[in-house]
Amino acid sequence: MKFIFLIFMTTLMAAYGGYLYGKSCAKTQIIEKQVEVIKYVAQKRSKIQAEPNAPRTELLELMRGGFL
């Protein structure tokens, strides 16, 4: 009976350990994606700002579209 209980507890601990490991990997992926989005937005913003003499209407359209 003790042997069955020991196997059950070992399996339970391994499953919980796997859950925690998967949870930490998921957080890492979310953070990496957020960093990629921030870099993408910064690149787009610098490209738009580098264009000379953008008219006001074009800037307003970009702002309303969420690109600025």
ABEGO torsion letter per residue (X at the ends): XAAAAAAAAAAAAAAAAAAAAAAAAAAAAAAAAAAAAAAAAAAAAAAAAABBGBBAAAAAAAAAAGAX
